[in-house]
Amino acid sequence: MTEGPYRLAFDRGLKRQVDQLPGKLRQEARQRIAALALEPRPGDARELRGYPNVYRCWLSDARFRLIWEVDDAAHQVEIYYVGRKPDYGELLGEPDPADG
């Protein structure tokens, strides 16, 4: 467990992504995002290969993912994306070959 809540950061585009999710997934995504403030690395999260400190988890409909980055030094979680599987290179830039 981490020390104290992390600050959540995201842009308006993420709010639109959440709003466009099907009904039950919309509420689930909001709950999962809020929970990241207390536990930025939940048990079902997987770190993306080639992207240090960037994680993903599936929502209850496995076609949909939540992607975020944890910055322990700033005590912040930045939410990047929620939706169907994205092109990670387009979303996050090219992966770090040293971490793959």
C-alpha positions in Angstrom: 0.0 0.0 0.0 1.2 3.5 -0.7 1.4 6.5 1.7 -1.6 8.8 1.4 -3.6 9.6 -1.7 -2.0 10.4 -5.0 -3.2 13.4 -7.0 -5.1 12.5 -10.1 -4.3 14.3 -13.4 -6.2 14.1 -16.7 -7.4 16.3 -19.5 -10.8 17.1 -20.9 -10.3 14.5 -23.6 -10.3 11.8 -20.9 -13.6 13.1 -19.5 -15.1 12.8 -23.1 -13.7 9.2 -23.4 -15.4 8.3 -20.1 -18.7 9.9 -21.1 -18.7 7.9 -24.4 -18.4 4.5 -22.7 -21.4 2.2 -22.5 -23.5 2.8 -19.4 -22.2 0.3 -16.8 -18.6 0.8 -18.0 -18.9 4.5 -17.6 -19.5 4.1 -13.8 -16.9 1.4 -13.5 -14.3 3.6 -15.2 -15.0 6.5 -12.8 -14.7 4.2 -9.8 -11.4 2.7 -11.1 -10.0 6.1 -11.8 -10.9 7.4 -8.3 -9.4 4.3 -6.7 -6.0 5.0 -8.3 -5.6 7.9 -6.0 -5.4 5.4 -3.1 -3.8 2.5 -4.9 -1.9 3.6 -8.0 -0.8 0.0 -8.8 -3.8 -2.2 -8.1 -3.4 -6.0 -8.2 -4.9 -6.4 -11.7 -2.7 -3.7 -13.3 0.1 -4.6 -15.7 3.1 -2.4 -16.5 3.3 -1.8 -20.3 6.4 -3.3 -21.7 8.7 -0.5 -22.9 6.9 2.2 -20.9 8.3 2.4 -17.4 5.7 3.3 -14.7 2.8 3.2 -17.3 0.1 0.7 -16.4 -3.1 -0.7 -17.9 -6.0 -2.7 -16.6 -9.1 -4.1 -18.3 -12.5 -3.0 -17.4 -15.2 -5.7 -16.9 -15.6 -5.7 -20.6 -12.1 -6.8 -21.6 -12.2 -4.9 -24.9 -11.9 -1.7 -22.8 -8.7 -0.6 -21.1 -7.7 2.1 -18.6 -4.1 3.4 -19.1 -2.2 5.6 -16.6 1.3 6.6 -15.4 2.5 6.7 -11.8 4.9 9.4 -10.8 5.9 8.5 -7.2 8.2 11.6 -6.8 5.3 14.0 -7.6 2.8 11.7 -5.8 0.7 11.9 -8.9 -1.3 9.5 -11.2 -1.8 10.8 -14.7 -4.7 9.1 -16.5 -4.0 8.9 -20.3 -6.8 6.8 -21.8 -9.9 4.8 -21.3 -11.5 2.9 -24.2 -10.9 0.1 -26.7 -7.3 -1.0 -27.1 -5.3 2.0 -28.5 -2.2 2.1 -30.6 0.3 2.5 -27.7 3.0 4.0 -29.9 0.6 6.7 -31.0 -0.8 7.3 -27.5 2.5 7.2 -25.6 5.3 7.6 -28.1 7.8 5.0 -29.1 8.6 2.5 -26.4 12.0 2.5 -24.6 13.9 -0.4 -26.1 16.0 -0.7 -22.9 12.8 -1.5 -20.9 11.3 -3.9 -23.3 
